[in-house]
Amino acid sequence: MLSINGISKTFFPGTVNERRALQQLKLDMAEGDFVTVIGSNGAGKSTLLNAVSGRLLVDSGEISIDGNKVNKMSEHKRARYIGRVFQDPLAGTAPNLTIEENLAIALLRGKRRGLGFALTSKRREQFKQELERLELGLENRLTAKVGLLSGGQRQALSLLMAGFTQPKIMLLDEHTAALDPQRAELVTTLTEKIVADGNLTTLMVTHNMEQAIRLGNRLIMMHEGQIVYQADQATKSKLTVRDLLQEFANIKGATLSDKAFLG
């Protein structure tokens, strides 16, 4: 479903600020795989997601989604394949639009948009059914402005919108990091449900090692733009936070401050 073959990305090449964010990175994900990504600050985790989504174009290597090479495809055109939830709850929704208007936009993501009515009675009923899955009562607030929702409600809505059209790839970029523990747990539980119900192929970046172990069927650790450790489903089922800390300690060049950031 997702094939990443030897991608590299360097920021500010040829200057004193040159930084190699991705170095010949390779990753293959089958349909339904849920891969969690951990690593220290600056390891290249978000750069990897930006490369897949098209927000950043890589310097070399190939990225394919569902057999289609997308290297030179713009972020807008890749939107037909990808659903994404960002760390900032404000980033995934339009605050001045209503809940139903946001859902209508998500429904048309990556498609041609004509002048027809995006909000019909049939679509409103569909939206209500989808919102009921969140168990937040939002199905009764279709005409409420999204800007009036709490951070947790907005992130839950963003998650629903990202998976709304059964994307080929779901990208989750530390999507619970900005929430308080209670709301983070709510969104984590919803993530499990939405990904499982849709059998969505998912790549999730997190700094929370317990979350990285709990969610998904595979885990990778990044350092300096490379994958330095991988755990398949069998290995992952036995992993502990202590195990991951030890793996990180074994990485040449890793520091204690990096390790602390992982927590």
PLY file of the C-alpha trace (Angstrom):
ply
format ascii 1.0
element vertex 263
property float x
property float y
property float z
element edge 262
property int vertex1
property int vertex2
end_header
0.00 0.00 0.00
2.82 2.41 0.91
6.31 1.92 -0.49
9.14 4.27 0.46
12.35 3.44 -1.34
15.56 5.24 -0.37
14.19 8.74 0.14
16.50 11.57 1.22
15.82 15.17 2.16
18.39 17.84 3.06
17.44 21.28 4.32
19.65 24.30 3.51
22.11 22.27 1.39
25.55 23.76 0.93
25.20 26.17 3.84
26.43 26.19 7.42
22.88 25.25 8.43
22.75 22.14 6.24
20.73 19.36 7.88
20.07 15.91 6.47
16.55 15.21 7.68
16.07 11.90 5.82
18.86 9.60 4.67
18.10 6.79 2.21
15.05 5.81 4.25
13.15 2.68 3.24
9.79 1.51 4.54
7.09 -0.76 3.13
3.60 -1.00 4.56
0.99 -3.55 3.52
-2.71 -2.77 3.45
-4.03 -2.53 7.01
-0.60 -2.04 8.62
-0.54 0.39 11.55
3.03 1.57 12.12
3.93 3.76 15.09
7.03 5.97 14.77
9.15 7.14 17.70
12.49 8.93 17.95
14.25 11.89 19.47
13.58 15.49 18.56
14.89 16.15 15.05
15.01 12.47 14.12
13.02 13.12 10.93
9.63 11.78 12.03
7.48 14.71 10.91
9.66 15.16 7.82
8.79 11.58 6.88
5.06 12.33 7.14
5.49 15.58 5.21
7.32 13.69 2.47
4.52 11.14 2.18
1.80 13.80 2.17
3.55 15.97 -0.42
4.04 18.95 1.87
7.76 18.43 1.21
9.25 17.05 -1.99
12.17 14.66 -1.43
15.57 15.16 -3.04
15.85 11.53 -4.16
14.17 8.16 -3.81
10.63 7.05 -4.60
7.29 7.06 -2.79
4.37 4.98 -4.04
0.84 4.80 -2.67
-1.33 1.90 -3.77
1.04 1.30 -6.69
1.03 4.94 -7.84
4.28 6.91 -7.80
3.60 10.22 -6.09
7.08 11.79 -5.87
6.29 14.74 -8.11
2.62 14.94 -7.22
1.52 18.05 -5.34
0.07 17.89 -1.83
-3.33 18.84 -3.24
-3.33 15.94 -5.70
-2.09 13.46 -3.09
-5.06 14.43 -0.91
-7.17 11.87 -2.76
-5.03 9.13 -1.20
-4.28 10.59 2.23
-6.04 11.52 5.47
-4.02 13.45 8.05
-4.42 14.65 11.62
-1.97 17.22 12.97
-0.67 17.88 16.48
-2.48 21.21 16.71
-6.26 20.70 17.12
-6.75 24.00 15.29
-5.00 22.76 12.14
-7.37 20.07 10.93
-10.65 21.99 10.84
-12.06 25.33 9.72
-13.19 27.15 12.91
-15.56 29.59 11.20
-17.48 26.81 9.45
-20.03 24.52 11.06
-19.48 20.87 11.89
-21.55 19.78 8.88
-19.67 22.17 6.57
-16.33 20.78 7.73
-17.56 17.24 7.13
-18.79 18.19 3.66
-15.34 19.55 2.79
-13.74 16.33 4.05
-16.15 14.27 1.96
-15.06 16.12 -1.19
-11.34 16.03 -0.41
-9.28 15.29 -3.52
-12.34 15.33 -5.78
-13.59 17.82 -8.35
-15.84 20.35 -6.66
-18.73 21.71 -8.66
-21.40 24.22 -7.75
-23.91 21.63 -6.54
-25.23 21.51 -3.00
-22.66 19.95 -0.68
-25.17 19.72 2.17
-28.20 17.58 1.40
-30.58 15.82 3.77
-29.01 12.51 2.78
-25.52 13.78 3.62
-26.68 15.28 6.90
-28.02 11.89 7.92
-24.69 10.32 6.94
-22.84 12.91 9.02
-25.03 12.21 12.05
-24.34 8.49 11.81
-20.60 9.09 11.57
-20.58 11.56 14.48
-22.45 9.10 16.70
-19.33 6.94 16.61
-17.48 9.60 18.60
-19.99 9.42 21.46
-19.53 13.14 22.12
-23.03 14.32 21.23
-21.78 16.19 18.16
-24.45 14.54 16.00
-26.89 16.94 17.66
-24.73 20.00 16.94
-24.31 19.86 13.16
-24.84 23.62 12.77
-22.48 24.61 15.59
-19.29 26.46 14.59
-16.25 24.23 15.04
-14.42 27.10 16.75
-16.75 26.65 19.72
-15.64 23.06 20.34
-13.02 22.03 22.89
-9.57 20.91 21.76
-10.45 17.27 22.36
-13.71 17.56 20.42
-11.96 19.25 17.51
-9.24 16.61 17.40
-11.85 13.85 17.50
-13.66 15.57 14.63
-10.38 15.92 12.72
-9.74 12.21 13.19
-13.21 11.33 11.91
-12.77 13.66 8.92
-9.37 12.18 8.05
-10.80 8.67 7.86
-14.12 9.74 6.40
-13.42 8.75 2.80
-11.40 5.59 3.52
-8.00 7.07 2.53
-5.28 4.78 1.24
-2.95 6.14 3.94
-3.77 7.73 7.30
-1.06 10.02 8.72
-1.21 10.91 12.42
1.38 13.48 13.51
1.52 13.48 17.33
-2.22 14.07 17.24
-2.71 13.66 21.01
0.35 15.63 22.18
-1.44 18.96 22.66
-4.32 17.48 24.69
-4.67 16.98 28.42
-4.36 13.34 29.60
-8.12 12.69 29.72
-8.81 14.02 26.23
-5.63 12.39 24.90
-6.91 9.03 26.12
-10.28 9.68 24.46
-8.66 10.48 21.12
-6.30 7.49 21.45
-9.28 5.17 21.97
-11.08 6.73 19.00
-7.93 6.25 16.91
-7.94 2.53 17.63
-11.63 2.28 16.75
-11.58 4.33 13.54
-8.43 2.67 12.20
-9.71 -0.83 13.04
-13.23 -0.24 11.69
-11.87 1.07 8.39
-8.85 -1.26 8.23
-6.89 1.92 7.49
-3.21 1.73 6.62
-1.78 4.11 9.21
1.54 5.81 9.96
1.53 7.49 13.38
4.28 9.65 14.91
4.31 9.89 18.69
6.66 10.81 21.53
4.65 8.68 23.93
6.36 5.29 24.09
3.48 3.62 25.93
1.15 4.78 23.16
3.61 3.61 20.49
3.63 0.14 22.02
-0.12 -0.01 22.63
-1.28 1.02 19.16
-0.64 -0.68 15.85
0.99 -3.88 14.68
4.47 -2.53 13.90
6.87 -0.02 15.45
9.90 1.82 14.07
12.45 4.04 15.80
14.13 6.86 13.88
17.41 8.66 14.52
19.13 11.23 12.30
16.81 10.58 9.38
17.12 6.81 9.38
15.18 3.86 10.76
17.45 2.37 13.41
15.09 -0.16 14.99
11.99 -2.06 13.88
9.60 -4.34 15.75
7.08 -6.58 14.01
3.79 -7.61 15.60
5.23 -10.56 17.51
8.14 -8.53 18.90
5.96 -5.52 19.62
3.52 -7.53 21.69
6.32 -8.21 24.19
7.93 -4.75 24.20
8.10 -2.54 27.26
9.06 1.10 27.64
12.27 -0.09 29.31
13.08 -2.15 26.21
12.67 0.89 23.96
14.83 3.04 26.20
17.53 0.39 26.02
17.30 0.25 22.23
17.68 4.01 22.11
20.64 3.87 24.47
22.33 1.49 22.04
22.21 4.03 19.21
25.57 5.59 18.46
25.44 9.34 19.02
22.21 9.34 21.03
22.34 11.41 24.20
20.55 11.34 27.52
18.62 14.49 26.60
17.40 12.72 23.44
16.30 9.77 25.52
14.44 12.02 27.93
12.63 13.66 25.00
11.43 10.22 23.94
9.47 9.91 27.15
0 1
1 2
2 3
3 4
4 5
5 6
6 7
7 8
8 9
9 10
10 11
11 12
12 13
13 14
14 15
15 16
16 17
17 18
18 19
19 20
20 21
21 22
22 23
23 24
24 25
25 26
26 27
27 28
28 29
29 30
30 31
31 32
32 33
33 34
34 35
35 36
36 37
37 38
38 39
39 40
40 41
41 42
42 43
43 44
44 45
45 46
46 47
47 48
48 49
49 50
50 51
51 52
52 53
53 54
54 55
55 56
56 57
57 58
58 59
59 60
60 61
61 62
62 63
63 64
64 65
65 66
66 67
67 68
68 69
69 70
70 71
71 72
72 73
73 74
74 75
75 76
76 77
77 78
78 79
79 80
80 81
81 82
82 83
83 84
84 85
85 86
86 87
87 88
88 89
89 90
90 91
91 92
92 93
93 94
94 95
95 96
96 97
97 98
98 99
99 100
100 101
101 102
102 103
103 104
104 105
105 106
106 107
107 108
108 109
109 110
110 111
111 112
112 113
113 114
114 115
115 116
116 117
117 118
118 119
119 120
120 121
121 122
122 123
123 124
124 125
125 126
126 127
127 128
128 129
129 130
130 131
131 132
132 133
133 134
134 135
135 136
136 137
137 138
138 139
139 140
140 141
141 142
142 143
143 144
144 145
145 146
146 147
147 148
148 149
149 150
150 151
151 152
152 153
153 154
154 155
155 156
156 157
157 158
158 159
159 160
160 161
161 162
162 163
163 164
164 165
165 166
166 167
167 168
168 169
169 170
170 171
171 172
172 173
173 174
174 175
175 176
176 177
177 178
178 179
179 180
180 181
181 182
182 183
183 184
184 185
185 186
186 187
187 188
188 189
189 190
190 191
191 192
192 193
193 194
194 195
195 196
196 197
197 198
198 199
199 200
200 201
201 202
202 203
203 204
204 205
205 206
206 207
207 208
208 209
209 210
210 211
211 212
212 213
213 214
214 215
215 216
216 217
217 218
218 219
219 220
220 221
221 222
222 223
223 224
224 225
225 226
226 227
227 228
228 229
229 230
230 231
231 232
232 233
233 234
234 235
235 236
236 237
237 238
238 239
239 240
240 241
241 242
242 243
243 244
244 245
245 246
246 247
247 248
248 249
249 250
250 251
251 252
252 253
253 254
254 255
255 256
256 257
257 258
258 259
259 260
260 261
261 262
